[in-house]
């Protein structure tokens, strides 16, 4: 009889807890759209939405392509920057370059990539915190092509240098741990 009462009490407690109004505050939006200067994790900044990340990049004088005079240069000067941030790649945690899963914006202050794949312009090793094994697709900019590697230290499976991709190759899809840009 004791067991019946104990079981009944446990069920009543569970039902009371499940129907009690929640006093928890609503969840804050996840800052899942981050950006940083390539190779400088301390420069990382994150935003709740893709448009917020884009607005921030533009506000800091950032541009897609080689640095030009005019509006981007003026914004960079207002921000106290002597060089203009140039967007190299947007990595997506979703296929077909869909920003819903989150994005990581890689930029540099030395301009875009050269016109040849025979040299190495930039590297990211390892991937930023929280971005190991997440990249599913990418947009390459500023004359850059990327080689995505499965392992840190540019090891494991990799895709050859390529431009933007709606889906990374089977060996690197959701497995990227380091990147080279040329």
Secondary structure, DSSP 8 states (H G I E B T S, - for coil): -HHHHHHHHHHHHHHHHHHS------------EEEEETT-GGG-EEESSHHHHHHHHHHTT-EESS--SSHHHHHHHHTT-SS--EEEEEEESSGGG-GGG-EEEEEESS-S--S-SSS--EEEES--TT-TTT--EEEE-TT--EEEEEETTTEEEE--SBS-BSS--TTTTTT--EEEE-
